[in-house]
Structure formats: structure tokens, C-alpha cells
Amino acid sequence: DGGITQSPKYLFRKEGQNVTLSCEQNLNHDAMYWYRQDPGQGLRLIYYSQIVNDFQKGDIAEGYSVSREKKESFPLTVTSAQKNPTAFYLCASSLATTLSNYGYTFGSGTRLTVV
Amino acid sequence: DAKTTQPNSMESNEEEPVHLPCNHSTISGTDYIHWYRQLPSQGPEYVIHGLTSNVNNRMASLAIAEDRKSSTLILHRATLRDAAVYYCILSLQGAQKLVFGQGTRLTINP
């Protein structure tokens, strides 16, 4: 079955370490997105990509980096510059790069805890 | 970005219908109305979307006001598994991303 896979589901890291979250989709979707969710809050956009080797900053890109070397993959690196990295991270994809009549398919998320 | 307004929380009983309201008074003629829901510790899932006409699918119905300034997500017979946060989102013409608000936290009582 097609879908989006995020791994790992839970991730623990020491403060000051970089960490990379994986997101893979086999839906042949063009666009991919990373969102961050803090407890009791809505989703905030970190980065998005509409085509291979290109990506744009979202609302809270500072302290994060991404790459899009393959259509299927959009990994997110949480760097040591991110001041409050503990959060629930969600990856999504969309068939169309301009949404209107299309929506998102989400992964099941990665819960990152920095100690 | 066009904004939506939803109640922070709602409560209903199992096996009863639930009407979740959403106001979007600044909507333009080409903006789609999307609904997603998020169960605890999971990613959001698509529920339904529409433009002008009411829409039905196996999960829910979407009733859109004639002036399109508001809409209502209808769960016809709530179950405990419908307890979730429901997000009403406008997908703007040419938009490259969806903007999520706080949503409505729906509690279902047995």
C-alpha cells in the first residue's frame, strides 16, 4: 500500500547534537512538507519542497535543514542551533504543488526528545 | 492567508450526530475548504473537502453556507473513535502549503 513512512517513531538525543528525521513516500507525490507540533498546539510549517533539489523555508525554519535529492525522500535535520527542539515532527506529501483541490497525506510522526 | 475560526472544544455523546462549525468570512471564490482530524499521537488525516456544494463521503458530510463564509462538518453518528482535534483549513488558489490553526478538540462521551 502507498503511504508515508516516518522513522523513527521516538528519538532521544543529547542537547547540542544534530539529529536527522527520515521521511519516505511511495505515493509519487511531487510536494513534501515538514511540520512541527508542540503539546496542545496546531501545526507549524518548517520547510517544504515542490521538486527535487529545491525547497523553501516555512514559518519556523531557523535551526533546521532539509534536502530533496530524490522525489521519494525529504529528510529533516534538527541542528544544535534549534533552541527548543523537543516536539512532535510531522511529514506530509501532496500530489499537486498548488493545493486547491488537493490535500495532504501525513506520516505518523516522530516524537523527538532532547535531554 | 485567509483565516478560519473554530471553537476550541466541543463535547458530544456516542451515537449522536455532531456538528462542528467553522467560520471563514474572508474566503475568496476559488478557495477550497478542507477538514482534517488528528487522533492523539498520530498525524492528521484527511476527512473531506469542498468548494461550493455540500459534500458527502464515508467519514462525514460537509455543509457549506450559500455565501461560503461558514461551513459545518457533520459526523452523522459519533463513535468513541471520533474523539480527535478537527482542523478546518482554507486551501487558497495557487497555494503551495496548508496553514493549520488550533482546531476543535472533540470529546465523545460513552
Interface residues (C-beta under 8 A of the other chain):
Chain A: Q6 A31 Y33 Y35 Q41 G42 L43 R44 L45 Y48 Q50 Q56 G58 F88 L90 A92 T97 T98 L99 S100 N101 Y102 G103 Y104 T105 F106 G107 S108 G109 R111
Chain B: T30 D31 Y32 H34 Y36 S41 Q42 G43 P44 E45 Y46 H49 L51 Y87 S91 L92 Q93 G94 A95 Q96 K97 L98 V99 F100 G101 Q102 G103
